[in-house]
Amino acid sequence: MIPVFKPYMPEGIMPEIEKILYSGNLAYGKYGKQFEQRLSDYIHNDKIITVSSYNHAMLMALSILDLKPGDEIIASPVSCLASNQPFVVKNLNIIWADVDPLTGSMCPDDVLKRITSKTKAIFHNHFCGFLGNIAEISNIAKQHGLYVVDDCIEAFGSEYNGLKTGNLLSDMSVFSFQTVRLPNTIDGAAISFNNEELFKKAQKIRDYGIDRSKFRNHLGEISSSCDIEVEGYGALMNEVNSYIGLMQMNEIASLLNKQQQNAERWNEKIAEVEDVSCVKLTPQTKPNYWVFGILCENKDDMLVKFRNEGWYATGVHINNNLYSVFKNNEELKGVNEFMNKFLALPCGWWVNI
């Protein structure tokens, strides 16, 4: 059966990985900086840092925005569990927003209704690489003095109005480079910024709050004059993971192009299937087609049908408002309708349709 997810790994990387392993330089260094530069070049934003895991990146985002226990954030339950668990760790109050049942994207009108005096930020998840209402959510946030975080856990390489994620209208964007993403670093992530102050703060928070330019004195000893002013994490990406990511960036354009070609073929095929439609694209957006999304009048029957034909169809995630850990199980009409119909089909670089 053709899988819906498959880790990509470039050929010919082992000799250099072996050199790194025995070089004595395993922590963030040369390849970490080169990987960040390649990411920067790709998304056209020089304010980007790599991080050791997506979970670290999301926790860092909450620290960077100085969110406190009891603060309210607005998020979508139509997302990966990994996107929302960090809110629980930080004891934030999660306010779910409904989604458009045709796109799976956060509904701007519903977001607007849920803003209160306690609201601090909107976390805009781009489900399975399908981008939401970028401009509308940004405008709402600006009108109410809120931060916007683009949760691009599955959306690296997706585009809005010709611009790539990581360089849109939000305050920051968070990417996952976990095994089944593109690029993948086995585990890892990145955060990009549209604000220099937040970017500089993030560089410290990623490294235990340390400003490395002041941390050691002329003898190489830790300097007592270097204060630690912000909370921090041990979240630097190591050189092995960084090198793997760097090598994957050599192929990223061709891999995403293959996924786009597969999506075009799926569009033709799905047009011939009764009671099935493609997930509607938000205007001016171009998905990365991490998966190909369809909406089915009878989801279970179609799942079995595609699997019998050799395609591993799956719902990918379940809506997070079902989990008791979030202490918000509000029923949302659009969420229910979308999740009762959504299926993902294999569309990755390994697929030939």
N, C-alpha and C positions, 0 to 999 in steps of 0.2 A: 504493500500500500504506500502511496506517495505521502510522505509526512507533511504536516502543516508547518513544522519548524525544523530547522537543521542548522547546526553551528557551521560557520564558514571558517576555514583556516588556510592561509596562503601556503603554497609549497616553498621549500627551500629556506625555511627560517631557522632550522635547528642548529646549523653551525654557529650563527651569531648568538643564539640563545645560550649555547654551551659556553661561548666566550664570556657572556654576561655573568653566567653562574659562577665562573671561576675568576672574574675580574676583580673581585673585592668591592665592586660598586653596584650594589643591588637595590639600594633605596632610590627614590626619585632623583633623577639627574639628567644626563645628556638626552636619553631617549624620551624621558618624561617631557622635557622642554620641546623636543622636536615634534612629539605627538601633539602637544598643545598648539604648536605653530601650524601644523597641517590641518587641525580642526578649525583653527582661526581662519586660515586661507579658504577653507571649504565653505564656511558659513558667512564669511566676510564680516567677522567681528573679532577684534583682537582682545576683547575682555572675556577670556574663557580659561577655566582651570579644569584639570582632570582630577578625579577623586577615586578612591579605592573601591567603592561600591555605590550602587544606587541608593541603598538605605542610608549610607553616610551622607550622600548628596542631599537627600530630602531632609534629613535631620539638620544638616548644615543650613539649608534654606530657611528653616524655622528659626535657627539661631541668628542668622544674618539679618533677618527681619525683626529680631528681638521680640518674638511672640511669647507671651506669658500664659501660664495656666489660667483658664477661664476666658481667654480671648476667643472670639468666634472667627472661624474661617468658613468660606463657602467652597464646596467641592462637589464633584459628581460621583454618585455611587456606581456609575457605569465606567469602571476602571479596574486596573489590577489592584489586588489587595496590597501590594507593596507600595502603591501610591498613597494610601490612606493610613496605614498602620503608624507611620511616624507622628501623626496628629495625636494618637492615643498616648504615645510615649511622652509627648510634651504636655499632656493634659489640656488639650485645646477642645473647645466646643465645636463639634462638626455640624454644620448646617448643610444638608443635602439640597442641591438644586436639581430640578427636573431636566429632562433632555428632550430634544426633538425626536419623535419616534421614527422618523425617516432617516436621520443622520447619526443618531447616538450622541450628538454633541450637546453641551450645556445650552440651555435655553436662556437667552439674554433677558427676556421679560420675567422669567421666573427668578433669575438671579436678582434682578432689581427689587422684587417683592421681599426678598429675604435679608436685605441689608438693614442692620440696626446700628445703634450707637456703639455696640461692642464688636462690630465687624472690623477686621484688620486687613484681610487679604482674600483674594479669589485664586484658587488653584484650578487652573483650566486644563483639564486632562484631554488629550487628543487621542481618543480611543482607537487602538489598533492602527495608528498612523493616519487616521482620517481627521483632518484639522477642523476645529470648530469655528465659531463666529469671532474671529480675531479682533476686528475693529470694534464691533459692538461691545464685547466684554471690556476691551481697553477703555472705551469711552465711558462706560458705566463706572469703572474704577476711578478714572480721573475726576469725574463729577463728584465722587464721594470720598476722595482722598485715600483710596485703597491701593495696596500693592496687588499686582497680578504676577503669578508664577505660571508659565507655560510648562505643564507636565508632559514632557516629550518622551516618556519612558519607551514608547513604541514608535516614535515619530521622527527619528533622525533622517534628514534628507527630504522630508515632506516640505511643500512650498505653499506660500500664500502670496498672491500677487507678484510672483516671480522671485520672492525672497525666501531663503531657507529658514527653517526653524532654528532658533538660536540667535536670530537677527530680526525679530519682528517687533511688536509693540509693547511687550511685557517688560517688567523690571528684571526678571531673570527667567532662564529656561533650564530645565533639568533633563539630562539624557541618561539612558541606561546603556551600558556596553556589556551587559550580561550575555551568556553564551549564545542565545538565539537571536540577538540583535545584530544590526549592522551599523558600525563596525562592532565586533566583539573582542574584548580583551580578556576573555575567560570570566573575569568579573571586573567591574569598573563602571565609571560614570563620568559625566562632565556637567559643569554649570557655566552658562554664559550670562552676561550682564549687559544692560543698557545704561548702567550707572557706575561711574568711576569709583565713587565712595563705597558702594556695596561690593564692588570687585576687590578693592584693596582690603576691605574688612574680611572678605571670604578667604583671601590668601592667608591671613592669620588664623582664622577659625579652622581651616583645613589642617593646620600644623600646630595644634595645642595652644593657639593664641599667640604664637611666637612671631616676632619680626626678626627674621634671620639676619638682616643687615646690621642689627644691633645686639644680637644674642650673645656673641662671644667677644672678648677683649683682644688686645694685640698679642696676647700669649696663647690664644685659643681656648681660654677658660670662659665658663659661663659668667656673663657680666651682671652684677647686682644692679646696675643702672638700667638694665632692660626690663621694664615692667611688663607683666602679663595682664592685659586690661579686659580681655574678652574670653568667654568660654570657648573651648576648642576640642577638636577631635584628632585622632591619629589617622588621617584619611588621605595621605599622599599615595599616589599610585606608584608601585615599584617599577623597576626598569624592565623586567621580563614582560609584564602586562603592557607597559608603555610601548615596548618594541613591537609586540604583536599588533597592537592598535595602529602603530605607525605603518607597518607593512600592509595592513588591511586598507588603509587609506589610499594606497596605490591602485586598488581595485574598486573602490567604492562607487565611482561613477558608472562603470560597466555593470556592476552587480545590480544597482538600482535601475539601470536602464533595462536590464533583462526582466526585472519585476514589472516594470511599466509595460513591456511588450506582452508579458503573460496576462496582465490585467486587460489589455485590449482584446485578447483572444477570449478571456472569460466573459467580457461584456457581450461578445457575439454569441457565445454558447448560452448564457443565461437568458438572453432575449427569446430563446426557443423553448424555455422551460416554463410550463404552466404554473401559476400561483407562486412564482418566485421573481423577485426584482433585486436590482443592485442597490446597495446602500447609496443614498443620495449624497452627492458631494456638496459641501458648503461652497457658495460662489467664490471664485478666484483661488480655489485651493487645488493642490495636486498631491495626492497621498504618495507615500513611499511604497505602498502595497506590500508591507510586511506580511499581510494576508489580504485575500480578496473577500470583501464583505457582501453578504446577500441577506435578504429578508424573505422569510418563508411563511406562508399561511399555515403550513403544518410542519413545524421545525423538526420534530422527532422523525417523521416519515422521510423528510429530505435528508436528514443526517444519515439514516440507514441507506437511502438510495445512493448517495455519493460514496459512502464507504464501500458499498457493494460494487461500485464501479471503479474502486481502487484509489479514491481520493479521501484522505483523512479529514473529513469535515468535523468541526468542533465549535462550541460556543465560546471558547477561549476562557472567559471569566464569568463569574456570576455577580449580580449587583450587590455592592458592599453594604447596602442598608439592611441586608438579611442577617448580618453578623452582629451579635449582641455586644461585642467589644466596643462598638462605636456609639452605643447608647442612643441611637436614633434610627428606629425602624419605620420611619414615615413611609407610607405607601405613596408612590409617585406614578401617575398615570402614564406619562411618556416613557419612564424607565421600564415599567412593566411591559408595555407594548413592544418597545424595542428589544428587550431581552428575551421576550417570548418568541421573537421572529428571527433574531440574528444568528447567522452561521458564518464561520470563516472557512475559506477554501485555500488549499496550498497555492501560493503565488510566487514563491521565492526563487532565487537565482538557480536552484537545482531542478526546477520544474520545466518540462517541455510540454506545451499544450498543442 
